[in-house]
Amino acid sequence: MDHKKEWGRAKNKLVDAIKELGFPEELGVQIAKQLGSPKAMERMMAYLYNVKPGSAELIVDEMLAICSDIARWKDKKESEEANARYNDILNKGF
């Protein structure tokens, strides 16, 4: 599937889920932009459906937690790749 289409579908579902909880559409649009990926938006939707937060602050807090987890995962992967390259240099030389 085209990445833009996948992103658009995930964004629309997230916006709908946020609107169903009584929040403005623009909140959903901004949350989707911040999360950035369909997988992150799916994680947010799971939170919305299971917790049914009663305030925009709770939704934003969860978005920030998801973004933080993603950043931590990316940092870990970058560190692992750098370590692998370093070990390769140690083992094989330049």
Number of C-alpha atoms within 10 A of each C-alpha: 5 7 10 10 10 14 18 15 13 20 24 17 17 26 23 18 20 26 15 14 15 12 16 14 17 12 17 21 16 14 22 24 13 16 20 14 16 19 13 19 25 16 15 23 20 14 15 20 13 9 11 16 15 12 11 15 10 14 21 15 11 18 21 15 13 18 16 12 13 14 12 12 12 12 12 12 12 12 12 12 12 12 12 12 12 13 12 12 11 10 9 8 8 6
